[in-house]
Amino acid sequence: MTTATAHRLLNVDFCGVKFKNPFILASAPPTTTGEMIMRAFDAGWGGAIIKTLVPEGEPVLNVAPRLASLPYGKNRMAVLQNIELTTDRGVRVWLKEIGQMKKRYPDHVVIGSIMASGTMKKEWQELTKRVQGAGADMIECNLGCPHGMPERGMGSVCSQDPEITKHITQWVKDVATIPVMIKLTPNITDIKVTAKAAQAGGADALATVNTVAGLIGVDLDKIEPLPSVSGHSTYGGLSGPGIKPIALRAVCEIFKATNCAISGIGGVGSWQDAAEFILVGATTVQVCTAVMHWGYRIINDLCEGLVNYMEGHKFNSVAEMVGLAAQKITMHESLDRSYRLVSSINKDLCIGCGLCYVSCQDAAYQAIKWDSKKREPTVEEEKCVGCGLCSHVCPIDYCVTMKRSNVALKKQH
Ligand SMILES: Cc1cc2nc3c(=O)[nH]c(=O)nc-3n(C[C@H](O)[C@H](O)[C@H](O)COP(=O)(O)O)c2cc1C
């Protein structure tokens, strides 16, 4: 298949809006200006969501620093925390830039992100009309930012309340002539409730997650919470690889609970991450932290990798993939209990570190024996419950695997 034909596999229809590929820059630092977004379009991104606009007259006074990160292994930003506010560039500047972007890049999708409080009907409707009047293809209502804005009745406090979520959606839908996407916070007990409220308000699409509320750490020398703004801090929003499992669950839950199209966000940095989001229900996938880390150029790997995966699995479109794994999420009580799994250790690969033995001794069912002279673990199948902990702690790929067994489990009381 030629590259052009292969890349046609990535075309998506999202609420009637056509995307070259499902990859969208999330509303965030990579979409700080129209000039930056146009560079991202040149690099290959299918769409971009402008950094969130607030009504004229709402002050946006950022602090420095506004980021802190948690390294893990070789990843310097396994989790990123930000306390950044919405755009500090004026509404008029943005409206002009939306127009310029659409004129120069008519085949790329520009989405206007807007925010106001749960009492500001006039402001929500005015922002909607102005952004669509400037030429935006879609509106994203940011009801998810967990820091700074909630103190002013905006952001995550709106999508923590189903009534507010519903009436903001209705206000925007009442004047919108383009599709409306509601961006929901994950910082809530049951995201299905607010997703259904947005659907009841007429939302065409849902986007989640905005950042996960957190406190990334404390400077132990200075005894200051991070990021330290001259000694003090505030709770912030977490993003990046560390939040992906939270985001995948949120996307899967709202996919199963509503009929809205879904844009998945949270920790996407590779084509594999993107494929997972699509398989649990997302039609488009948004990216922020990975672009902050590696730049717009990651779009090449995202597109190439996803195309290869689709060809390998004989998918003819992204739409064919949407939600295939979500259908396999069931109630715990419905899971198959008809077979037994036990641990299996490949002695040729084993390096004798003993981690499987220690973890089974101290956190499982004492089903691994340890020969301290030979530094050799042996599984006692009749004691193994198949939890799999040993396979997760083993540092060697494929050394500890799980296999089906007919050996009966000896009950221990
Ligand atoms: C520094 C920073 C600023 C952000 N600003 C916005 C914003 O203005 N509007 C918005 O809807 N989301 C904002 N976000 C949230 C992202 O759009 C996205 O939902 C979140 O970072 C999770 O995706 P990721 O793990 O790919 O970063 C911001 C995120 C970061 C890290």
The ligand as a Gaussian input file, in Angstrom:
#p B3LYP/6-31G(d) Opt

LIG

0 1
 C        0.565000      23.352000      31.232000
 C       -0.800000      22.873000      30.849000
 C       -1.798000      23.783000      30.526000
 C       -3.079000      23.353000      30.179000
 N       -4.033000      24.263000      29.830000
 C       -5.257000      23.844000      29.446000
 C       -6.232000      24.779000      28.981000
 O       -6.000000      25.981000      28.877000
 N       -7.447000      24.280000      28.634000
 C       -7.766000      22.949000      28.705000
 O       -8.882000      22.554000      28.366000
 N       -6.837000      22.045000      29.139000
 C       -5.615000      22.467000      29.501000
 N       -4.669000      21.553000      29.872000
 C       -5.039000      20.122000      29.951000
 C       -4.712000      19.362000      28.649000
 O       -5.458000      19.857000      27.566000
 C       -4.988000      17.841000      28.799000
 O       -6.357000      17.663000      29.089000
 C       -4.159000      17.202000      29.903000
 O       -2.866000      17.758000      29.951000
 C       -4.051000      15.687000      29.753000
 O       -3.429000      15.319000      28.563000
 P       -1.849000      14.884000      28.456000
 O       -1.615000      13.796000      29.457000
 O       -1.658000      14.493000      27.030000
 O       -1.082000      16.108000      28.813000
 C       -3.381000      21.974000      30.205000
 C       -2.376000      21.044000      30.503000
 C       -1.094000      21.477000      30.815000
 C       -0.036000      20.464000      31.123000

